């Protein structure tokens, strides 16, 4: 019976509203006080049932909840035959609970949007043939087929076949990753070319997407320091109000006054205000590709004054491009270069082919890949060498003074070098480097506008490359030749100086720093490590989401403080009205209370639509 009543709580509230309306229409429309009393009396009785059950359940675990206060107040009002106030109080309380339930459901619905990124079907090996099934039907050990352009359905390992998978949605790496037998593949990644036969290793909630959704749910269920304080406060505050009401009744023998104090003392808005801000903030983040791992993270993140960045894949796109080229031979010979490089899947080769564009086609034969140096091939009877300085030395290619000067200049600019020779003669020198993410300079300025005082770059690259990037982006400080342990030590040094540090990295080599920083922010690049080590995960490694994440954390923290102010202010206002005015009664008090609950809910819901101002 208790479960049935609690399940029908919203319907009971609706019946109470109907009875209240019937009662008031009978009284003021038809002067029928009998129907008025009966309608409101029944409404009071029905309305208090779910509240009393919740109060009983709370008392069983030795918790004096708000429901206890309201139940005692309504029973007291019923005893003194104040059916009007009893009915209105129960309806408003049930209606407030309905609003809270609807609001929390709406904020949590943002999680569902993440599931849309996950694949829905898979090609599963059944009785010797691959059949399309729902991804929920895939079990560990099943053999699956992934075709070109399809999403990998679950996490697993490649059994047969080759191809390149775009793992940007998981790891943040823009360069497609080669997949061969034995390679790991992850749910939600896209196979750009080839066909893979894979064995499922992690399915359902154990996949990468499943873990992400679980993290968001855990984050929304976690409690911040402010929430824990309010829980402790409510634990002692509610019995104190009960004792105060009893004391007032013993002294004044004024039962209506004591009942009114019970109603006015309900800390409903205070209890709901902070959680709704946290849940709405985390929900907004999930919907916008920012995973905030708990309400505690929101509080710490909002106070960050120093950001430390890794370079590759964080401030840069992780996709090399040709940024400079010196031509020493004939321009038409670049067709040889394009022909050779088009045979390779290496990221540098792809960058060269893209840079050269459409050239005269040539047939490539007898190609030989020299590991760690480059490639040698025959094109139209000519011996073509494309690679680094070691390969040029191997091929006895002479490098005159102008070339050596160009090489020094390219290296100073932080470029990777690719040299191109035909029949022992150097034809071109290309400088390739990972370019800065588009718009990252503007995003860094947004971080400054949001209160980030120090923007620091730490990288394992040489100091020249690091200085070049830092100068282009206007960073506060830049340090190169940093090993992972050096970065972690530097984070500790800044923390000892009293700075609140956020470290932004790829989540693999930088995992010590991510774990050590006040806030670790993963751009992807390591799947499990990125998700588990960091406090904040930026999906798709989209740097533009970082200013949104910081702004959202600050807005959420600010929203929490506003809700606490509203809740405490309402209680003070109501008690002052009771002590110094004659207009205050139980119905007005409950109405103001429910209005304050609605106010903090609506204030918290504003975070669902939060967007960082341009």
Buried (B, 14 or more C-beta within 10 A) or exposed (E): EEEEBBEBBBEBBBBBBEBBEBBBBBBEEEEBEEBBBBBBBBBBBBBBBBBBBBBEBBBEEEBBBBBBBBBBBBBBBBEEEBBBBBBBBBBBBBBBBBBBEEBBEBBBEBBEEBEEBBBEBBBBBEEEEBEEBEBEEBEBEBBBBBEEEBBBBBBBBBBEBBBBBBBBBBBBBBBBBEBEEEBBBBBBBBBBBBBBBBBBBBBBEBBBBBBBBBBBBEBBBBBBEBBEEBEEEBEEBBBEBBEBBBEBBEEEEEBBBBBBBBBBBBBBBBBBBBBBBBBBBBBBBBBBBBBBBBBBBBBBBBBBBBBBBBBBBBBBBBBBBBBBBBEBBEEEBBBBBBBBBBBBEBBBBBBBBEBBEEBEEBEBEEBEBBEEBBBBBBBEEEBBBBBBBEBBEBBEBEBEEEBEEBBEBBBEBBBBBBBBBBEEEBBBBBBBBBBBBEEBBEBBBBBBEBEBEBBBBBBBBBBEBBBBBBEEBEBBEBBBEBEBEBBBBBBBEBBEEEBBBBBBBBBBBBBBBBBBBBBBBBBBBBBEBBBBBBBBBBBBBBBBBBBBBBBBBBBBBEBBEBBBEBBBEBBEBBBEBBEEEEEBBBBBBBBBBBEBBBBBBEBBBBBBEBEBEE
